[in-house]
Amino acid sequence: MLSGIGKFVIDSITILDDTLLNLIVTVIVGWISYILAYKITGNAYLYGVVESKSGGSFIHWIVRIGIFLVLSIVIRWGYSIYNIISSF
């Protein structure tokens, strides 16, 4: 269930205005989010915070969506600031 929500959120976000560049950046941000969520969930299993498969999936998707949103916002702000500075 969370994978469907996660994919909806990720597909709904436009990070950059250029379509091709947005696709490339979205793939990179998604990959980084996946790797970090995988490591965090693995550590949660290791330290006994999570014991069930559904609990691990829940933590993975919450962390993955959160990281994706934060990285997307940071990149969008950076891109906007770059455009403002380069317009002078």
Secondary structure, 3 states (H helix, E strand, C coil): CHHHHHHHHHHHCCCCCCHHHHHHHHHHHHHHHHHHHHHHHHHHHHCCCCCCHHHHHHHHHHHHHHHHHHHHHHHHHHHHHHHHHHCC
